[in-house]
Amino acid sequence: MVYKLEEEEEADSVRCSVGMATAAAVYNLEGVNEKQLTIRIPLEIDKPSHARIGLNDFDNWPLALKDTAQLSVPDRNIQYLYDAAVRTLILLSAGDIVPGPYTYRRFWFRDACFMLNALMAVGLLDRCRHILANFPKRQKRSGFFHSQDGEWDSNGQVLWIFDRYESLSGQVLDPTVRGAIYRAVKWIRNKRLPKNNTPHAGLLPPGFSAEHLGPNDYYYWDNFWSLAGLKAAGKMVTRGGSESKLAEIEELAKDFKKSIFDSIEKIPEGSSRGGIPASPYRRMDAGAIGSMVVDYPLQLTPPGEQRVIETLSFLIENCFHSGAFFQDMIHSGINVYLTLALAQSLLRIGDRRYRLLLDAVAELATSAGQWPEAIHPLTGGGCMGDGQHGWAAAEWVMMIRNLFVREEGHRLILCSGILPEWLQTPSPVSFGPTPTPFGKISIKIIRIGRELEVSLNADHKHIPTEGEISPPGYQSLQVNDWQGIYHLTSLKDLPNTDEKAHS
């Protein structure tokens, strides 16, 4: 729709019901040889009340970035992409958190939770708390956190991110937020299908799910998220002193887990090929990418679980283009955030192919350090969603963070993804501070001769029971003191050591 102002009319704003309003100032200069035009645009705007915590201080980037985890690596491209991704997340989380600045400038719980996870990982916990405080306003009376009809993953995601905030911040969420927890649990309980002899017994009903998985089906993606949400709810009610609800939630989670894995076991071998298809009624195809959520980020299975490995292998062997995951349904194109999720699964089992996926994603970035939601395999340009996609930026941030610091249950694993060439220069490599469930930690690494010097600076609430420093190519060192300097020997200098056995 085009609206033309008449000669005497004035307008200082334009509105569109779907948020895509644009404006142009066009002047008819026909017959005029020379004309002087002065345009004045005020740069000061009235800031909302939440600006006091820095949500809109984009004119002051040092202030907006003050509390974020800093990366320092000699690879200028990876450094640039990390810095750009952090700024993208800040820009897209002013007020409501949205996955894009244009056609995607609306709220989805799914994208919000992935983006919030990355914002927490870089230390912007106050910003996240402010955003999470608005989540209960979007919860239906039924307990459903509603983004779109037919998407059943959001309740699990919201419970998971609530727990993630409490775990990383060491703070309990406000009572108004925590009041939404049990309502969300009840929605999951009530939404499950009856127990019978069908492959989908006890699962959530068919839905559109994460959109990129295919037509409506009984997606394991939705069910894995709901299971993770129940486990998160159990931790939160314990943490908040509401143990009267704990037994009920734990029993529900136990029963739900059994339904999910019983369903997986019923899939014919010819369809599953040893992996986990997108649903009990699908063969292995690109939609199986959704089932990988059981490994990353949810860690519902231990590292190296056989069905997860088979699913991962199938996707890499059959669903890749130009070294990255290619989605051939609905969100068709090369997908950055799903490629990085697979890289995280490779990192979790110590498979160094994560590096190939990292490099492929870096090559796909635009000159402005951005990724669209889907990338055309021939042109390399965007073919789905916005060109500045928040979920893609979030997964890049999480990938870089987990190269330095990742959590494995009750353990911290440090430096397990450090790229070898970063250690070939005299300059230190560093990252942090980044929140963990045990407190904030910063890491600095420098090569001295044939040794690595790893400096840890931690502000821990409590010490994890186990942890290790394990940079590729160097000895793995068990750690129980997270403050100090450690020296690691190259595997080549250790007697009777086959470096490949440590890969």
SESEMAR-487588 format. One record per atom (N, C-alpha, C, O, CB): z, y, x; residue in one letter. Coordinates in steps of 0.2 Angstrom, whole numbers, plus 5000, padded with zeros to 4 digits. Atoms other than C-alpha are relative to their C-alpha. Glycine has a CB too. Layout:
# SESEMAR-487588
ZYXA...
END
This chain:
# SESEMAR-487588
500049945004M500050005000M500050065004M500450075009M500650004995M500049944997V499650175006V500250064996V499950064990V499250025003V499749945004Y500550335000Y499850065004Y500050075010Y500849994999Y500249944997K499750495004K500450064997K500450074991K499250014999K499649945002L500850655004L499550064997L498950075001L500450035005L500449945002E500050804994E500250065005E500750055009E500250024993E499949944996E499950975002E500750025001E500950045007E499550054998E499349975000E501651034998E500649955000E501249975000E500150044993E499450055000E502650874999E500349995007E499950005012E499749934997E499750024994E503850825012E500349934999E500549914994E500550055002E499750075000A504550655017A500349995007A500050005012A499649944998A499650024993D505850605031D500149935000D500549915005D500650045000D499950084999S505850415028S499549974995S499250004991S500749984997S500450045004V504850275021V500349934999V500749915004V499349995003V499750065001R505450115013R499549944998R499049964994R500650014995R500450065002C504749935010C500549954999C500949945002C499549985006C499650055002S505549795001S500149945004S500649915004S499849984993S500050054996V505149675014V500150025007V500049985012V499449955000V499849984993G505549785029G499450015005G499550015011G500549965003G500549994995M503849815036M499650074999M499050085000M499449954998M500349945001A503549995032A499950045007A500250035012A500650054996A500249964994T502650105045T499750064997T499650074991T499449965004T500249935002A502050285045A499550025005A499650015011A500650044999A500549974996A500650385052A500050074998A499950094992A499349975001A500149935002A500450575053A499350015002A499150015008A500550055004A500849994999V498550615051V499950064997V500050084992V499649944996V500249935001Y497850785051Y499350015000Y498949985004Y500350055004Y500749995001N496150835045N499850075004N500050125002N499850014993N500249944996L495450955059L499350015000L499050045005L500249985008L500849995001E493650955053E499950075000E500250114996E499849964994E500249935000G492851125057G500550045004G500450105004G500050024993G499649964996V494251175068V499949995008V499949935010V500849994999V500250014992N493751205087N500749995004N500749965009N499750065002N499450014996E495551225093E500650014995E500650054991E500050065006E499450005005K497251195085K500649985004K500649945008K499949954994K499350024997Q499051195092Q500449974995Q500649994990Q500350065003Q499550045004L500251065085L500649995004L500649965010L499649934998L499450014997T502051055089T500449954996T500549964990T500450065001T499650055003I503050895085I500749995003I500749995009I499649935000I499350014998R504950885086R500349944997R500349934991R500450064999R499750065003I505750715084I500850005003I500949995009I499649945003I499350004998P507650715084P500249935003P500049885000P500550024995P499950074997L508350575095L500749984998L500949924999L500050005008L499450025002E510150585089E500049984993E499750014988E500550065001E500050025006I510550485074I500849984998I501249985003I499649934999I499350015002D512150455064D500149925001D499749884999D500150014992D499850074998K512950295071K500549974995K500950004993K500249995007K499550035005P513850165059P500649995004P500750005010P499749934998P499350014998S515650135061S500149955006S500549965010S500549994995S499950054994H515449985072H499750025006H499749985011H499749934997H500349984994A514550085085A500650015005A500450015011A499650074999A499549994995R516250105093R500149945004R500449955010R500750024996R500050054995I516149935100I499349995004I499249935007I500249934996I500650014995G514449965108G499449974997G498949965000G500249975006G500650045003L513249885095L499450055000L498850025000L500249984993L500549965001N512150035095N499950055006N499550105006N500050044994N500049954995D512350115112D499449985005D499449975011D500649995005D500650024997F510550075117F499850065005F499450055010F499449984996F500149954996D510450245125D500450005006D500450045011D500050074997D499650004995N511750195137N500149925002N500649895001N500750024998N500050074998W511250025144W500649985005W500849925004W499449985003W499450034996P512650015157P500649994996P500949944998P500250065006P499450025004L513950025144L499949944996L500349904995L500150064995L500150065004A513049895133A500049945004A500249885001A499350014997A500050064996L512949775148L500649995004L500749955008L499450015005L499450004996K514649815155K500349935001K500649915006K500550054998K499650075000D515449645150D499649945000D499849894999D500450004994D500450065000T513949535152T500049965007T500149995012T499350024998T500150044993A513749395165A499450025003A498950025001A500049924998A500549984996Q512749445179Q499749955004Q500049915007Q500250065005Q500350044996L511449345188L499750035006L499450085006L499449964996L500349974994S510849365206S499749945003S500049905006S500650035004S500350064997V509549245212V499450045004V499150095002V499749954995V500649984996P508049275225P499450004996P498950034998P500049975006P500650015004D506749225212D500050064995D500350074990D500049934996D500049945004R506249395205R499849994993R500050024988R499550055003R500250015007N505349325190N500649974996N500749994990N499449955000N499450035004I506849215184I500550054999I500850064994I500349945004I499649945001Q507949365187Q499850054995Q500250074991Q500150045007Q500349965005Y506849475177Y500149974993Y500250014988Y499350025002Y500050035006L506749355163L500749994997L500850004991L499649935000L499350005002Y508649335162Y500250064998Y500550074992Y500449975006Y499849945002D508949515162D499750034993D500050064989D499850055006D500349985006A507649545149A500249964994A500349994988A499249995000A499750045005A508349405138A500650024997A500850034991A500049925002A499449975002V510049475138V499950064996V500250084991V500550015006V500249945003R509349645133R499749994993R499950024988R499650045004R500350015006T508349565119T500549984995T500550004989T499549945001T499450025004L509949485112L500450054998L500650064992L500449945003L499649945002I510849645112I499650044995I499950064990I500150045006I500449965005L509449735103L499949974994L499950004989L499350015003L500150035006L509249605090L500749984996L500749954991L499649935001L499350025003S511149595086S500350074999S500950074998S500449965005S499749945002A511349775081A500250004993A499750004989A499650075002A499950025007G512249755065G499949934998G500249895001G499650054995G500350075001D511449605057D499749975006D499350015009D499650004994D500450044994I510849475070I499449974997I499449934992I500549955003I500650025003V509049445067V499649975006V499649995011V499650064997V500450034995P507749335076P499450035003P499150015008P499849934998P500649964998G506449465078G500050074998G500350094993G499349964998G500049935002P506049645077P499550024994P499550084992P499950055006P500549985004Y504649645065Y499949954994Y500349964989Y499349995003Y500050045006T504149505053T500649964999T500849934993T499449955000T499450045000Y505749415057Y500650045000Y501250025001Y500049955006Y499449965001R506849555054R500449994994R500550034989R499850085001R499650025005R507949465042R500549945003R500449925008R499649974994R499550054998F509449345043F499949934998F499749914993F500750034997F500050075000W509449165046W500649975003W500749995009W499449965002W499450034996F511049065050F499849965006F500149975011F500449964995F500250054994R510148945061R499850045006R500150035011R499349964998R500249964994D509349075073D500750045002D500850055008D499550054998D499449964998A510949185072A500549965004A500849985009A500450024993A499550044996C512049035078C499849995007C500249995011C500149944996C500250014993F510948995093F500150075004F500250065010F499349984999F500049934997M510849185097M500850015002M500950045007M499750054996M499349984999L512749205095L500349955006L500749985010L500449994994L499850044994N513049055107N499850035006N500250035011N499749934999N500249964994A512049145120A500450065002A500650085007A499350015000A499649944999L512949305117L500749995002L500950035007L500050044994L499450024998M514549225119M500049985008M500549995011M500349944996M500050034993A514049135135A499950065005A500150055011A499449955001A500049944995V513649305143V500650054999V500650105003V499350044999V499349965000G515349375138G500050054994G500550094994G500050035006G500049955006L514949485122L500449974994L500149974989L499350024998L499650035005L516349405112L500250054995L500250034989L500649975003L499849955005D516849565103D499450014995D499550014989D500250075003D500650005004R515149585097R499949944995R499749954989R499350015004R500150065004C515049405091C500550004994C500449984989C500149945004C499550005005R516749425082R499850054994R499950034988R500750025003R500249955006H516049575072H499549974996H499549984990H499850075003H500550045004I514549475067I500249954996I500149944990I499449985004I499850055004L515449325062L500550024994L500549984989L500549955005L499649985006A516649425051A499650014994A499950014988A500350065002A500449995005N515149455040N499749934997N499449934991N499550045001N500250065002F514749275038F500249974993F499849954989F500149945005F499850025007P515849235023P499750034994P499750014989P500850015000P500349975005K515049365013K499349974998K499149984992K499850075002K500650045002R513449255013R500249934998R499749894996R499650005006R499850065002Q514449105008Q500049994992Q500350044989Q500649975002Q500050015007K514049044990K500749974997K501149945001K499549954997K499350035003R515548994978R500049925001R500649905002R500050014993R500050074999S514948814981S500349985007S500449925009S499349974999S499850014993G515448835000G499350005004G499449995010G500349945000G500650004996F513548845005F499950065003F499950125000F499449984995F500349944996F513048965019F499350004999F498949965002F500349995007F500650005003H511449005011H499550055004H499650115004H499950024993H500549964997S509949065021S499349994996S499150044993S499849985007S500550015005Q508548985011Q500149934996Q500549894999Q499349995004Q499950065003D508448854998D499749945004D499149955007D499750004993D500350064997G508148675004G500250005008G499949955011G499350004999G499950004993E508848715022E500849985000E501250024998E499950065004E499350035000W510448605024W500450005006W500949975007W500049934997W499750004993D510848635042D500550065001D500950055006D499550005005D499649944999S511748805040S500849995000S501150025004S499850054995S499250015001N513548745035N500249975007N500749995010N500249954994N499850034993G513648635051G499950055005G500450055010G499649945001G500149954994Q512948775062Q500650055000Q500850075005Q499350034999Q499549955001V514148905055V500749975002V501150015006V500150024993V499450034998L515648785057L500149995008L500650015011L500249944997L500150014993W515048745075W500150075004W500550075009W499449975002W500049944996I514848925080I500750044999I500950075004I499550054998I499349985001F516548975072F500549975006F500850005009F500349984993F499650034995D517348845083D499850025007D500350025012D500049925000D500249984993R516348895098R500350075002R500550085008R499250005000R499749934998Y516949075097Y500849995001Y501050015006Y500050044994Y499350014998E518749015096E500249975006E500649985010E500449964994E499950044994S518548895110S499950055006S500350045011S499549945000S500249964994L517749025122L500450065000L500550095006L499350024999L499749945000S518749175117S500849995001S501250035003S499950044994S499350025001G520449085115G500450044995G501050044995G500350035007G499749965006Q520749185099Q499849964994Q499349934993Q499750075000Q500250035007V520849125081V499750054996V499950114996V500749984997V500449955004L519649205069L500450034995L501050004993L499449964997L499649965005D520249325056D500149954993D499749914992D499650064997D499950055006P521049235040P499450004995P499349954992P500650034996P500650005005T519549295029T499449965002T499149934998T499850084999T500550044997V518349205041V500249934999V499949884997V499850025007V499850065000R519449055042R500149974993R500049914992R500749995004R499950025007G519649045023G499349974998G499349934993G500150064996G500750035002A517748995023A499949935002A499549905000A499550055002A500150064996I518048845034I500049944995I499649904994I500549995005I500050065004Y518648715021Y499550004994Y499349954992Y500750004997Y500549995006R517448785007R499449975003R499049934999R499950074998R500650034997A516048735019A500149935001A499649895000A499950045007A499950084999V516848565023V499849974993V499549924992V500749995002V500050035007K516948535004K499250004998K499049954994K500450044995K500750005002W515048585002W499749945003W499349905000W499750065002W500350064997I514548455015I500249934997I499849894995I500250005007I499850065003R515648325007R499649994993R499449934991R500750004998R500350015007N514948354989N499250005001N498949974996N500150064996N500750004999K513148374996K499749935002K499149915000K499750055005K500250074998R513048195003R499849964994R500149964989R500649975004R500250055005L512148064994L500449944999L500849925004L499249985001L499650065001P512947914986P499949945005P499349945008P499949974993P500150064995K513147754997K499749944996K499949934990K500749975002K500350065003N511947614992N499649975006N499849975012N499550034995N500450044995N510647505001N499450035003N499050005007N499949934997N500649974998T509347635005T500250035007T500750045009T499950064996T499949974993P509047705023P500350075000P500650095005P499350005003P499749935000H509647875017H500750004997H501050064996H499650054997H499350015003A511347815010A500550045004A500650045010A500249935000A499449964997G512747945013G499750065004G500150095007G500449965005G500349944996L511548075021L499950064995L500150054989L499349985003L500149945004L511148245015L499349994996L498949954998L500050075004L500650015004P509748255002P499450035004P499450075009P500050044993P500649974997P507948295007P499950074999P500150104994P499349964997P500149935000G507548465012G499550035005G499249995008G500750045001G500549974996F506448585021F500350015007F499950015012F499850074998F499650004994S507748585035S499850065005S499750125003S499849945004S500149944995A507248685051A499250025000A499050055005A500249975007A500749975001E505448715045E499549965005E498949955002E500050075000E500550034995H504648645061H500049935000H499649905004H500150035007H499950075000L505048465057L499549974996L499349914997L500749984999L500550035005G503748435043G500250014993G500750064991G500049935001G499849995007P503848425024P500749974998P501049945003P499549964996P499350025002N505448385014N500149935002N499749895000N500150024993N499850074998D506348235021D500850005001D501150055001D499649985006D499350014998Y508048165025Y500150015007Y500249965011Y500349934997Y500049994993Y508148245042Y500749995003Y501250015001Y499850085001Y499450024996Y509348185055Y500350075003Y500950085004Y499949955006Y499849944998W509348365061W500650034996W501150054998W499450055001W499549975004D510348425046D500649965000D501249995000D499750004992D499450045001N511548275046N500450015007N501050015007N499849934999N499649994994F511948295065F500350075000F500950075002F499549995006F499649945000W512348475062W500650004996W501150034997W499550064998W499450015005S513448435047S500649965004S501149985003S499849974994S499550044996L514348305058L500450045005L501050045005L499749945003L499749964995A514648425072A500450054997A500950074999A499450035004A499649955004G515248555059G500649974998G501250014998G499650034994G499450035003L516548435052L500549995006L501150005006L499849934997L499650014994K517148395070K500350075002K500950075004K499649975006K499849934999A517248585073A500550024996A501050054998A499450055000A499549985005A518248615057A500649965002A501249995001A499749984993A499450044998G519448475063G500450045005G501050045005G499949935001G499749974994K519748565079K500350074998K500950095000K499550025005K499849945002M519948735070M500650004996M501150044996M499550044996M499550015004V521148675057V500749985004V501250005003V499949954994V499450014995T522248605071T500250065004T500850075004T499849945005T499849944996R522148765081R500350054996R500850084998R499350025003R499749955005G522648865066G500649984997G500950024993G499550034995G499350025003G524148765061G499949974993G500449974989G500450055000G500150035007S523348685045S499849935001S499349904998S499450044997S500150074999E523548505050E500049964993E499849904994E500549985005E500050045006S523748455032S499349984998S499249934994S500450044994S500750015002K521848465030K499749955005K499149935004K499650064999K500350034994L521548375047L499849934998L499249914999L500550005006L500250075001A521648195041A499449994995A499049954996A500649974996A500650005005E520448225026E499350025004E498849985003E500150054994E500649984996I519148315038I499849945005I499249935005I500150065003I500150064995E519348175051E499749944997E499249914999E500649995004E500250065003E519048035039E499350024997E498949974997E500549994994E500749995003L517548125031L499550005006L498949975005L500050074997L500550004994A516748155049A499949925002A499349915004A500450045006A500150074998K517047965053K499649974995K499149934998K500749975000K500450045005D516247905037D499350035001D498849995000D500350014993D500749965000F514748035039F499749975006F499149955006F500150075000F500350024994K514547975057K499749934999K499249915001K500550005006K500250075002K514447795051K499450004996K498949964998K500649964997K500650005004S513147835038S499450025004S498949995003S500150054994S500649984996I512047925050I499849955005I499249935005I500250065004I500250054995F512047795064F499849934997F499449894999F500549995005F500250055004D511947655051D499250014998D498849964998D500449984994D500749995002S510347735045S499550005005S499049975004S500050084997S500450004994I509647755062I499849925002I499349905004I500350035006I500150074998E509947565065E499549964995E499249914997E500749975000E500450035005K508947525049K499350015001K498949984998K500250024993K500749984999I507347605055I499649945004I499949925009I500050075004I500450054997P506047475059P499850025007P499750075009P499449984996P500149994993E505747455078E499350035001E499250075005E500149935004E500649985000G503947485075G499950084999G499550115001G499549974996G500049925002S504347665068S500450035005S500250095008S500350014993S499549974995S505847705080S499850005007S499950045011S500749984999S500250014993R505147635096R500650015005R500550035010R499450055002R499449994996G506947635102G500350074999G500950085002G499949985007G499849945000G507147815098G500350024993G500549984989G499550055002G499749985006I507747925084I499450054997I499450114999I500750045000I500549965004P506347985072P500350064997P500950074996P499549964996P499749955004A506548145062A500449984994A500950024993A499450054998A499750035006S507048045047S500049935000S499649905004S499750044994S500050085000P507347865042P499349984997P499249924998P500549984996P500650025003Y505647865034Y499450035004Y498850035002Y499950034993Y500549974995R504647945049R499949955006R500449925008R500150075002R500150034993R503847865064R500150055005R500350115003R499249975000R499949954995M504047945080M499450045001M498850025001M500149965007M500549954999D503148105081D500350065002D500950065004D499650014993D499849944997A503348285086A500750024996A501150064999A499550065000A499449985004G504648305072G500749975003G501249995002G500049984993G499450034997A505848195082A500450055005A500950035007A499849945004A499749954996I506248345092I500750024997I501150045000I499550075001I499449985003G507548385079G500649955001G501149985001G499850004992G499550054999S508448225082S500450015007S500949995008S499849935000S499749994994M508748285100M500650045000M501050055005M499550035005M499449965000V510048405094V500749965001V501249995002V500050044993V499450044999V511248255094V500350005008V500949995009V499949934998V499850004993D511248275113D500150075002D500750095005D499449975005D499949934998Y511048465116Y499850044994Y499350034991Y499550025006Y499349984997P511948565111P500649974997P501149985000P500150084999P499450035004L513048455100L500449955004L501049945003L499849974994L499750064996Q513448315113Q500449964995Q501049944997Q500550045005Q499750055004L513848195099L499949935003L500349895001L499750004993L500150074997T513248055110T500250025008T500150075010T499349974999T499949994992P513748035129P499350015003P498849995001P500449945003P500649994996P512548075143P499649935001P499949885002P500150035006P500450064999G511147945144G500049954995G499849894996G500349975006G500050055006E511347865127E499349984999E498850024999E500350034993E500750034999Q509847745126Q499550034995Q499050044996Q500149934999Q500449985005R509147805109R499850075002R499250095001R500350004993R500149934999V509247985115V499450005006V499050045006V500650045002V500550014994I508347935132I499349984997I498850015000I500349965005I500750035003E506947845122E499750064996E499150074997E500149944996E500249955003T506747995111T499750065005T499250085004T500550034995T500249954995L506648115126L499449985003L498950025004L500650015005L500550034996S505448005135S499350004995S498850024997S500149935002S500649995005F504247995119F499850075000F499250085000F500249974993F500249935001L504248185117L499650025006L499150055006L500650044998L500349984994I503848215135I499349975001I498850005004I500449995006I500650034999E502448085136E499550014995E498950014996E500249925000E500549995005N501648125119N499950064997N499550084993N500249954995N500049945004C502048295113C500050065005C500350115003C500650004996C499949944996F501848415128F499250025001F498849985001F500349975007F500649974999H500448535132H500150055005H500650095004H499650034994H499949954995S500348635148S500750005003S501050055005S499850074998S499350014997G502048565154G500550024995G501150024997G500050045006G499549985005A502948615138A499949974993A499449944992A500050084999A500050045006F503348545121F499550044995F499650104994F500750004997F500549985005F501948565108F500249984993F500149924992F499349995002F499950025007Q502348565090Q499450004996Q499150054996Q500650054997Q500650015003D500948505080D500050014992D499549994989D499649945002D499950005008M501648535062M500350074998M500850085001M500349944997M499849945003I501948695053I500150065005I499750115005I500749994997I499949954995H502648805067H499549985006H499849985012H500750005003H500450024995S501148745077S499950045006S499750105006S499349984997S500149964994G501048795095G500549975005G500949935004G500150074999G499550024994I501948775112I500750044998I500750104997I499750035007I499449985002N503748805108N500550015006N500749965009N500449964994N499549994994V504948885121V500749984999V500949945003V500050085001V499350025000Y506648855114Y500149934999Y500649905001Y500350044994Y500050075000L506248675110L499949975007L500249925008L499649974995L500250024993T505548655127T500750005004T500949965008T499550045004T499449994996L507148725135L500649954997L501049935001L500350074999L499550055003A508248615123A499949935004A500449905006A500049994993A500250064997L507348465131L500250005007L500549955010L499349984999L499849994993A507648535148A500849995001A501049975006A499850075003A499250015000Q509548545144Q500249935000Q500749915003Q500350044994Q499850085000S509548355140S499849975007S500249935009S499649974994S500250024993L508648325157L500650025005L500849985009L499350025002L499549984995L509948425166L500649964999L501049955003L500150084998L499450045001R511348335157R500049935003R500649915005R500149994992R500050074997I510848165164I499850015008I499749965011I499549964996I500250004993G510348235181G499349995002G499249975008G500549965004G500750014999D508548215179D499650075002D499650114998D499649974994D500349944997R507648345190R499450034997R499250084999R500050005007R500649975004R506148365178R500250064996R499850104994R499849954996R499949945003Y507148505170Y499750065003Y499550115000Y500850015000Y500349944996R506448615184R499350014998R499150074997R500049985007R500749995002L504648575178L500050044993L499550084992L499749934999L500049965007L505048635160L500250075001L500050114998L500549964995L499849934998L505948785167L499550045002L499350105000L500650005005L500649974997D504448835177D499550014995D499250074995D499749965006D500649995006A503248805162A500250064996A499850104994A500049934997A499749955005V504348915151V499950075003V499750125000V500749994998V500149944997A504349055164A499350025001A499250085000A500349995007A500749994999E502449045166E499850034993E499350074993E499649945002E500349995007L502249065147L500350074998L500150104992L500349954995L499849935002A503249235146A499550055001A499050055005A500650025005A500549945000T502349395143T500250055006T500850035009T500050044993T499849964994S502349535156S500650044998S500950075003S499450055001S499449965002A503749615146A500649955000A501249974998A499950034993A499450055000G504849455148G500249984994G500849964992G500650045003G499950035007Q504649395130Q499649944999Q499149925002Q499950064995Q500450055003W504149245121W499950004993W500450024989W500349935002W500050015008P503449225103P500349934998P500449895003P499250014998P499750065002E504049085093E499549945001E499849895003E500150004992E500550054998A502448985095A499450035004A499250095003A499749964994A500549974995I501149005109I499449964999I499449904999I500350005007I500650035000H499348965107H499849965006H499849995012H499450054998H500150044994P498848825119P499450025004P499350015010P499949934998P500649984997L497148905123L500150075003L499950095008L499450004996L500049934998T497449095123T500750025004T500750075008T500050044994T499449984997G499249095129G500450054997G500950074999G499950025007G499749955004G499649225116G500449974994G500449914993G499550054998G499750025006G500749215101G499649984994G499150014993G500550054998G500350025006C500249115085C500549994995C500349964990C499649945002C499550015006M501849105075M500650055001M500850055007M500249935000M499449964999G503249225072G499950075003G499450095005G500649965003G500049944996D503749385081D499849985008D500049935010D500650044999D500250004993G503149415099G500750005005G500649995010G499550055002G499450004997Q504949445104Q500549964996Q500949994991Q500350085001Q499650055004H505949295098H500749995002H500849975008H499649944999H499350004998G507849295098G500249935002G500649935007G500450034995G499850074999W508049105098W499749985007W500149955011W499849954995W500350014994A506849095113A500450035006A500650005011A499350025000A499649964995A507849225123A500749975001A500949965006A500150074998A499450045000A509449135118A500049945004A500549935009A500349994993A500050064996E508948975125E499850015008E500049975012E499449954997E500049984993W508349055141W500650015004W500849995009W499450055001W499349984997V510049135144V500449935000V500749935006V500350054995V499650064999M510848965140M499849955006M500249925009M500049964993M500250044995M509748875152M500250025007M500549985011M499249995000M499849974994I510148995166I500749995001I501049975007I499850075001I499350015000R511948985162R500249935002R500749925006R500450024994R499850074999N512048795162N499849985007N500049935009N499749964995N500250024993L511148785179L500650015004L500749975009L499450045003L499449984996F512748865186F500749974997F501149945000F500150085000F499450025003V514148815173V499849974993V499550004989V500550064999V500150045007R514048685159R500649964999R501049945003R499349965000R499550045002E515248595149E499849934998E499349924995E500450044994E500150075002E515348405147E500749984998E501149955001E499749965006E499350025003G516748365135G500550045003G500550105002G500149935002G499449964997H518348415144H499950025007H500450035011H500649964998H500149984993R517548445160R499550065001R499150074997R499749935004R500549954998L516648585169L499649975006L499849945010L500350065002L500550024995I515048545179I499750065003I499450104999I499549954997I500249944996L514648675192L499449995004L499449945008L500650045003L500650004995C512948715201C499649944999C499249935004C500350005007C500450065000S512148555195S499250014999S498849975000S500249964994S500749995001G510548645191G499750055005G499150085004G499850024993G500349954995I510348765206I499449985003I499349925005I500650015005I500750024997L508548775212L500150005008L500450055010L499550054998L499950004992P508448725231P499850065003P500150085008P499749945002P500349944996E507348875236E500550064999E500450105004E499350014997E499549945000W508748995230W500549995006W500850055008W500449994993W499550014995L509848925244L499650005007L500049995012L500349935000L500349994993Q508548955258Q500050075003Q499750085008Q499249984999Q500049934998T508849145259T500850015002T501249985000T499850054995T499349984998P510449225268P500450034994P501050044995P500050045006P499649965005S510849315252S500449954995S500149904994S499550044995S499650045005P512149245240P499749994993P499350044991P500750034999P500350025007V511649165223V500750004996V501249974998V499649945000V499349995004S512949215209S499850004993S499350024991S500450065003S500049995007F513249205191F500750014997F501249984999F499649944997F499449995003G514649265180G500250074999G499950125001G500549965004G499650055003P515849295173P499849974993P499550014989P500750034999P500250035006T515449175159T500649964997T501049935000T499449955001T499450035003P516749115146P499949925000P499349904999P500150034993P500050085001T517148925145T500649994996T501050034995T500049965007T499450025004P518448835134P500650015005P501250005002P499949934998P499450004995F519548845150F500150075002F500650085006F499949965005F499949934998G519349035153G499350025003G498849985003G500650005005G500649974997K518049145162K500049985007K500549975011K500050084999K500150024993I517249095178I499450035003I498950045000I500049925001I500649974996S516149175191S499949955006S500449925009S500150075002S500250044994I515249075205I499550045005I499150085002I499649944997I500549974995K514449135221K499949945005K500449915007K500450065004K500250064995I513549015233I499650035005I499150085004I499549954996I500449974994I512849055250I500049945005I500449905006I500450065004I500150054995R512148935263R500250025007R500050085009R499349985000R499849984993I512948935280I499849945004I500249895004I500850015000I500250064996G512048825292G499749954995G499349964991G500549975005G500250055004R511848655284R500549994994R500549944991R499949945004R499550005005E513348685272E499950054995E499550104996E500750005003E500049955005L513548775256L500750024999L501249984999L499749974993L499449975001E514948885253E500050024993E499650074991E500250065005E500049995007V515448895235V500750044998V501250014999V499949944995V499449965002S516649035229S500150004993S499750014989S500050075003S499850005007L517549015212L500550054999L501050065002L500249934998L499649955002N518349155204N500249994992N499750014988N499850075001N499850025006A519249095188A500650044997A501150055000A500049934999A499449975003D520349175175D500149954994D500049964988D499950074997D500050055005H520749015166H500750004996H501250014998H500049935004H499550015005K521848985151K500449945002K501049945002K499850004993K499750074997H522148805157H499549975004H498949985003H500349964994H500450034995I521448695170I499749944996I500049904993I500349985006I500350065002P520148565164P500349945004P500449945010P499350005000P499750064997T520748385167T499649985006T499849955011T500149954995T500550024995E519148355177E499550055001E499450094996E499749934999E500649964999G517748445185G499749995007G500049965011G500250074999G500350014994E516548445199E499550065002E499250094997E499749935000E500649964997I515348555210I499549955002I499749915007I500350055005I500550054999S513748455211S499350035001S498950024997S500049954995S500749974999P512248565218P499549945002P499749905006P500050055005P500550054998P510648455220P499950005008P499950065011P499450014997P500150004993G510548395238G500650005004G500650005010G499550055002G499449994997Y512348415242Y500549954997Y500449934992Y500350075000Y499450045002Q513948315241Q500350024993Q500350084992Q500549995005Q499749985006S514748315224S500850005001S501149955004S499949954994S499349984999L516548385225L500450004994L500350044990L500150065005L499550005005Q517948345213Q500450065001Q500750075006Q500449934999Q499649944999V518848505209V500650004995V500549984989V499650064998V499549995005N520548535201N500450075001N500850084998N500649945001N499849934999D520848715208D499450044999D498950045003D500350015007D500649965002W519648835200W500050075003W499650115001W499950004993W500049944997Q520048975211Q500049995008Q500549965011Q500750044998Q500050014993G519548975229G499349995003G498850005000G500449945002G500650014996I518148935242I499949925002I500449895005I499950045006I500150074999Y517348755244Y499450005005Y498950045004Y500049964994Y500650014995H516148695258H499849934998H500149884998H500250005007H500350075002L514948555253L499549995005L499150035008L499650014993L500450024995T513948455265T499449974997T499349944992T500349945004T500650035002S512148415264S500049925000S500349895004S499450035004S500050075001L511748235258L499749975006L499849915008L499749984994L500350024994K510648225273K500449995006K500349955011K499450045002K499550004994D512148245285D500549954999D500949945003D500350065001D499550045002L513148115276L499849935003L499249915001L500249994993L500250074998P513147935284P499949954994P500249954989P500549975005P500250055004N512347795275N499950024992N500149994988N500549955000N500149975007T511847905260T499250014999T498850045003T500350075000T500749995002D510147895251D500050054995D500350054990D499849934997D500049945004E509848065244E499749984993E499950014988E499650055003E500250025006K508847985230K500549974995K500449984989K499449955001K499550035005A510347895223A500450054997A500750044992A500449955004A499649945003H511148065220H499550054996H499850104993H500350045006H500449965004S509648135211S500149994993S499750034989S499249995002S
END
